[in-house]
């Protein structure tokens, strides 16, 4: 996959649709907020550009911490993106893309919060809670 390839996606009910330029990689996050938000591991695709193309009025943006926000469809509840300005572009929910071909997991955040009995088969870079906290301070 080429760098910054354009992709489209939507929520489950179709009320919210978007287009994004993606880097070809995605991350898994095991922080407690992501676990509560996604009922497990949040997998977000790094984007370099992101635009809502339909249903901006159905998109709810929630400030989940002092440094990040999360967006979801207010009609069906589908997660759309996570955004922390300090880390750059929006991290868009992997499952919301129309096509995930060629996307690869590259990093696992909050690895020390990973639920027991769960692991990815791929070997990736890992980042601990302490390392994330150091990045944010």
C-alpha positions in Angstrom: 0.0 0.0 0.0 1.3 3.4 -0.8 1.8 6.1 1.8 -1.1 8.4 2.5 -3.7 6.3 0.5 -7.3 7.7 0.5 -9.9 5.5 2.1 -13.6 5.8 3.0 -15.6 4.6 5.9 -18.8 4.9 7.9 -20.6 4.0 11.1 -22.8 0.9 11.3 -26.1 2.7 10.5 -24.6 4.9 7.7 -25.5 8.2 9.4 -21.8 9.2 9.6 -19.4 8.8 6.6 -15.9 10.0 6.1 -12.8 9.9 3.9 -9.3 9.8 5.2 -5.7 9.6 4.1 -4.1 6.7 5.9 -0.5 5.9 6.6 -1.0 2.1 6.2 -0.6 1.3 9.8 -2.8 1.0 12.8 -2.3 0.7 16.6 -3.9 -1.4 19.3 -4.6 0.4 22.6 -5.2 -1.3 25.9 -5.8 1.7 28.2 -8.8 1.4 30.4 -10.6 4.2 28.6 -10.2 2.4 25.3 -11.3 -0.9 26.9 -14.5 0.8 28.1 -15.1 2.6 24.9 -14.7 -0.3 22.6 -15.5 -3.2 24.9 -12.0 -4.5 24.4 -9.0 -3.4 22.5 -9.3 -0.2 20.4 -7.7 -0.6 17.0 -7.1 2.8 15.4 -5.8 3.6 11.9 -3.4 6.6 11.9 -4.6 9.2 9.5 -2.9 12.2 7.9 -6.1 13.8 6.8 -9.7 13.2 7.9 -13.0 14.7 6.7 -16.6 13.9 7.6 -18.5 13.6 4.3 -21.9 12.9 5.7 -23.7 13.3 9.0 -21.6 15.8 10.8 -24.7 16.5 12.9 -24.9 12.8 14.0 -21.2 12.9 15.2 -20.8 13.3 18.9 -17.3 14.4 20.1 -16.6 13.6 23.8 -13.6 14.9 25.7 -12.5 11.7 27.4 -9.5 13.2 29.2 -7.6 16.5 29.5 -5.5 15.6 26.4 -7.8 13.5 24.1 -11.3 13.3 22.6 -13.3 10.5 21.0 -16.0 10.7 18.4 -18.9 8.3 17.8 -22.2 8.2 15.9 -25.0 9.4 18.1 -27.5 7.3 16.1 -25.9 3.8 16.3 -23.0 4.3 18.7 -20.3 3.2 16.4 -16.8 4.5 17.3 -15.4 6.8 14.6 -12.1 8.2 15.9 -9.8 9.0 18.8 -7.8 12.3 18.7 -5.0 13.5 20.9 -3.4 16.7 19.4 -0.1 15.8 20.9 0.1 12.7 18.8 -1.0 14.2 15.4 -3.8 13.0 13.2 -7.0 11.2 14.2 -6.9 7.5 15.0 -9.9 6.2 13.1 -11.6 3.0 14.2 -10.3 0.1 12.1 -13.7 -1.6 11.8 -15.3 1.6 10.4 -13.3 1.6 7.2 -15.0 0.2 4.1 -11.7 -1.6 3.1 -8.9 -2.6 5.5 -6.8 -4.4 2.9 -3.1 -3.7 3.4 -3.3 -2.1 6.8 -0.9 -3.5 9.3 -0.6 -3.3 13.1 2.6 -1.4 14.1 2.3 -0.6 17.8 0.6 -1.6 21.0 -0.1 1.2 23.5 -0.5 0.7 27.3 0.8 -2.8 26.9 0.9 -3.2 30.7 -2.9 -2.8 30.6 -3.5 -5.6 28.1 -6.2 -8.1 29.3 -4.8 -11.5 30.4 -5.4 -14.2 27.8 -5.3 -11.9 24.8 -2.4 -11.2 22.5 -1.8 -10.3 18.9 0.1 -12.7 16.7 2.2 -10.0 15.2 5.3 -8.7 16.9 5.1 -4.9 17.2 6.6 -2.0 19.1 5.1 -1.8 22.6 4.6 1.3 24.8 3.9 1.2 28.5 1.6 3.5 30.6 4.7 5.2 32.1 6.1 5.9 28.6 2.8 7.4 27.5 2.6 9.5 30.6 6.2 10.8 30.0 5.2 11.8 26.4 2.2 13.8 27.8 4.1 15.7 30.4 
